[in-house]
Amino acid sequence: MLSDIVLIGAGQSAAVAARTLRRHGFDGRIEIIGAEPDPPYQRPPLSKEYLESGDPEGLFLLTEPWCAEKDVRLRLGERVSGIDPAAGRVLLASGGSVRADAALIATGARARTLPGITGERVHTLRTKHDADRLREYLRPGARIVVIGAGFIGSEVASTARAKGAEVVLLDALETPLRHVLGAEMGEVCASLHRANGVELRPRETVESVTESSTGIGVLTSGHRWIDADAVVVGTGVELNVDVATASGIEVNGGIVVDECGRTSVPSVFAAGDAASRYHPLFGEHIRGEHFDSASRLATAAANAMLGRHAAAVDPPWFWSDQYGVNLQYTGHAREWDELVIRGSVAELDFCAFYLVGGVVRAAFAADRGGDVMGAKELIACGRAVNPAALRDEDTDLLELTMDGAR
Ligand SMILES: Cc1cc2nc3c(=O)[nH]c(=O)nc-3n(C[C@H](O)[C@H](O)[C@H](O)COP(=O)(O)OP(=O)(O)OC[C@H]3O[C@@H](n4cnc5c(N)ncnc54)[C@H](O)[C@@H]3O)c2cc1C
């Protein structure tokens, strides 16, 4: 019988797990221990609405009144150093320990920094504090250099433009997000940046920065010098897996878990960006840095703690908002043999399906949330489809998942 559950990391996954535990009637002690000073909040607005406006309305995932009413203890500004499962204790970095019959490691990730690219005007974006600091520089006419045209770098470029700043976007790849979306869809992202006044420089990275009291100079790998007001490094993340490693839990490109969030150590679970979960649809472990994956795996893990089965088996899904366009991606495809486009790429109103042997494995869409929901069903059913039917706007995508469909 569980009486004490500790959720390590006070972010998306911990908040969802706490809610799930109480929703299913767990009436023992729940303690959330988080390194940041803030109660759990959502990160997606940090590069979008919150970066633009600074309005915290709707940002926080658990409010103080909710925690008080549901008897969830928040221990903030505190790091966990490890878990001693045999003793049933979670160890605090400041000394001491906390009783835990079960624990969830939900420590997420931190923004990757670049060696030597440092200074007051150099930013990364992972926390609310980062967003507050960066917002100060996003003014009309400000010159911002963004390094990395991944989703976060691209969203920062978009928000900076919305605030009237001039943006230079450097990216190591030939086309943005080519490793995820392929060359054709990467080119769509490149065009979106350029159409919105961003100077995109592919195959160009940063060599060094030189900061003064009035600005920051960026020397690029193409031997160009750019005078700027601020630099944003958006080159991915490092996983926070130190708690797992220190506790003898298997880590292999993330904390290894099954579809219910169980780690290699009984009574210890993991969810969120730091977790690499087994995905039965793809027959391999997949790690994502997405709101939806974090929430679903946290829900599954909280259920599993209570002896309930609720596996996270939906295809991965995420969105990104850039320049007023809603981009969505679902599934998982490292390579594909056909890309089928439904709708109009020129009008940024399309869904591109990535097929392997006629089976939809992933989809990427602009302003086509409905098609992406259909794509999720197609990925989940694993049935080969007729590309012409997929392309045909009159086809009901859900019908393609049914027996006898075209
Ligand atoms: C700027 C930004 C924009 C995003 N936009 C989107 C989007 O548009 N769509 C989408 O799908 N996803 C988006 N994401 C991704 C999404 O927010 C993450 O996938 C999600 O927050 C992951 O949740 P998590 O619980 O794993 O970690 P987090 O929410 O990062 O929480 C982890 C917490 O654990 C704390 N911690 C770490 N180590 C310790 C320790 N040892 N002890 C105690 N606490 C610790 C950290 O400080 C942090 O507060 C975005 C992320 C960012 C940063």
The ligand as an ORCA input file, in Angstrom:
! r2SCAN-3c Opt
* xyz 0 1
  C      10.619     27.544    -24.923
  C       9.914     26.232    -25.092
  C       8.845     26.117    -25.976
  C       8.191     24.904    -26.145
  N       7.162     24.809    -27.035
  C       6.545     23.644    -27.233
  C       5.485     23.524    -28.179
  O       5.106     24.482    -28.843
  N       4.900     22.301    -28.347
  C       5.286     21.203    -27.623
  O       4.726     20.124    -27.822
  N       6.283     21.282    -26.714
  C       6.928     22.470    -26.513
  N       7.950     22.557    -25.594
  C       8.385     21.345    -24.894
  C       7.650     21.091    -23.568
  O       7.496     22.265    -22.830
  C       8.450     20.069    -22.782
  O       8.437     18.881    -23.532
  C       7.897     19.809    -21.390
  O       7.996     20.939    -20.588
  C       8.672     18.660    -20.737
  O       8.179     18.452    -19.448
  P       9.094     17.755    -18.338
  O       8.183     17.470    -17.209
  O       9.892     16.667    -18.911
  O      10.182     18.853    -17.933
  P      10.116     20.349    -17.511
  O       8.784     20.952    -17.756
  O      11.301     20.981    -18.137
  O      10.341     20.308    -15.922
  C      11.492     19.738    -15.349
  C      11.787     20.457    -14.053
  O      12.692     19.646    -13.295
  C      13.637     20.479    -12.653
  N      14.811     19.697    -12.257
  C      15.817     19.255    -13.047
  N      16.700     18.539    -12.318
  C      16.240     18.523    -11.051
  C      16.713     17.945     -9.835
  N      17.815     17.230     -9.789
  N      15.993     18.149     -8.712
  C      14.846     18.861     -8.740
  N      14.350     19.448     -9.856
  C      15.039     19.262    -11.004
  C      13.914     21.529    -13.705
  O      14.505     22.678    -13.120
  C      12.498     21.800    -14.248
  O      11.854     22.801    -13.505
  C       8.621     23.777    -25.399
  C       9.702     23.866    -24.513
  C      10.342     25.091    -24.353
  C      11.517     25.189    -23.413
*
